[in-house]
Amino acid sequence: MGFSQNLSPRTGLFPVAGLVMLAAAHGALAANYEFLAAPETDLNRVYRLDRATGEIGACQYGLKEASAVGVTLCYPPGEGAGAQAPSEYSLVASHHQGEGGVFRVDLRTGMMSICYVLNDAVVCTPQAR
């Protein structure tokens, strides 16, 4: 007779489960980067972390000569700030008003390092626990 008579409750769950898994996978891909502002209150710097590799960079606002519009100044990963062993990384601010750096933490191992801008790149201390 109708379509609903040929569809058992168990069979009807497969399309729903597939949509839930697809949405979860999309959410995992969308959360690849984490951003955190430097704790220093007079610094307009934001750190960018690749959550899977631990690679960290930073950008900040800068003035452009003879223009009312500024520029985005970005600092690439330097010593210790490049990709680390694959894991699950996060950023933590110290909440110290004069601190321009952030902590890169490995959520799986508990290792951490301090990352900050030095000259024209982001550098990080060796990981420690």
C-alpha positions as CSV (number, residue, x, y, z in Angstrom):
1,M,0.0,0.0,0.0
2,G,1.8,3.1,1.2
3,F,5.5,3.8,1.4
4,S,5.5,3.7,5.2
5,Q,4.3,0.1,5.3
6,N,7.4,-1.0,3.3
7,L,9.9,0.9,5.6
8,S,10.6,-0.7,8.9
9,P,11.7,1.5,11.9
10,R,15.2,-0.1,11.8
11,T,15.7,0.7,8.1
12,G,14.5,4.3,8.6
13,L,17.3,4.9,11.1
14,F,20.1,4.4,8.5
15,P,19.5,7.7,6.6
16,V,19.2,9.6,9.9
17,A,22.4,8.1,11.2
18,G,24.1,8.9,7.9
19,L,23.1,12.5,8.2
20,V,24.3,12.7,11.8
21,M,27.7,11.2,10.9
22,L,28.1,13.6,7.9
23,A,27.3,16.6,10.1
24,A,29.8,15.4,12.8
25,A,32.5,15.0,10.1
26,H,31.8,18.4,8.7
27,G,32.1,19.9,12.2
28,A,35.4,18.2,12.8
29,L,36.8,19.6,9.6
30,A,35.5,23.1,10.4
31,A,37.3,23.2,13.7
32,N,40.9,22.8,12.3
33,Y,42.2,26.2,13.6
34,E,42.0,28.0,16.9
35,F,42.5,31.7,17.4
36,L,43.4,33.6,20.6
37,A,44.2,37.2,21.3
38,A,47.5,38.0,23.1
39,P,46.9,38.7,26.7
40,E,48.8,42.0,26.6
41,T,46.1,44.7,26.9
42,D,47.8,47.2,24.5
43,L,48.7,44.7,21.8
44,N,46.3,43.9,18.9
45,R,47.9,40.5,18.0
46,V,45.9,37.3,17.4
47,Y,47.6,33.9,17.4
48,R,46.4,31.2,15.0
49,L,47.0,27.5,15.8
50,D,46.5,24.4,13.6
51,R,44.8,22.1,16.2
52,A,46.1,18.9,14.6
53,T,49.8,19.8,13.9
54,G,50.4,22.5,16.5
55,E,51.8,24.9,13.9
56,I,51.3,28.5,15.2
57,G,51.4,31.9,13.5
58,A,50.2,35.4,14.4
59,C,48.7,38.5,12.8
60,Q,48.2,42.1,13.9
61,Y,47.0,45.4,12.6
62,G,49.6,47.8,11.3
63,L,49.5,51.3,9.9
64,K,50.0,51.9,6.2
65,E,51.9,55.0,5.1
66,A,49.8,57.8,3.5
67,S,46.5,55.8,4.0
68,A,43.6,55.8,6.4
69,V,43.3,52.0,5.9
70,G,45.8,49.8,7.7
71,V,47.3,46.5,6.8
72,T,47.3,43.0,8.3
73,L,50.9,42.1,9.4
74,C,51.4,38.4,9.8
75,Y,54.2,36.5,11.3
76,P,54.9,33.0,10.0
77,P,56.0,30.1,12.2
78,G,59.7,30.3,13.1
79,E,61.9,28.2,15.4
80,G,59.8,25.7,17.4
81,A,56.5,27.1,16.0
82,G,56.2,24.7,13.0
83,A,54.3,21.5,12.9
84,Q,54.8,19.2,15.9
85,A,53.9,15.5,16.2
86,P,50.3,14.9,15.2
87,S,48.0,15.4,18.3
88,E,45.3,17.7,19.7
89,Y,46.7,21.2,20.4
90,S,45.1,24.2,22.0
91,L,46.0,27.8,23.0
92,V,45.9,29.2,26.5
93,A,46.5,32.8,27.6
94,S,48.2,33.5,30.8
95,H,45.9,36.5,31.5
96,H,49.0,38.5,32.5
97,Q,48.4,42.1,31.3
98,G,51.9,42.5,30.1
99,E,52.4,39.1,28.4
100,G,52.5,39.1,24.6
101,G,52.8,35.4,24.2
102,V,50.5,32.4,24.6
103,F,50.9,28.8,25.7
104,R,50.6,26.0,23.1
105,V,49.3,22.9,24.9
106,D,49.1,19.3,23.8
107,L,45.8,18.1,25.2
108,R,46.8,14.4,24.9
109,T,50.3,14.5,26.5
110,G,50.1,17.5,28.8
111,M,53.2,19.0,27.1
112,M,53.3,22.8,26.6
113,S,55.5,25.5,25.2
114,I,55.3,29.3,25.3
115,C,55.0,31.0,21.9
116,Y,55.6,34.7,21.1
117,V,56.6,37.0,18.2
118,L,60.4,37.5,18.0
119,N,61.5,39.9,15.2
120,D,59.6,38.7,12.1
121,A,58.3,35.2,13.2
122,V,56.5,33.3,15.9
123,V,58.9,31.3,18.0
124,C,58.1,28.7,20.7
125,T,60.1,27.3,23.6
126,P,60.8,23.6,23.7
127,Q,57.9,21.5,24.9
128,A,58.0,20.6,28.6
129,R,55.7,19.2,31.3
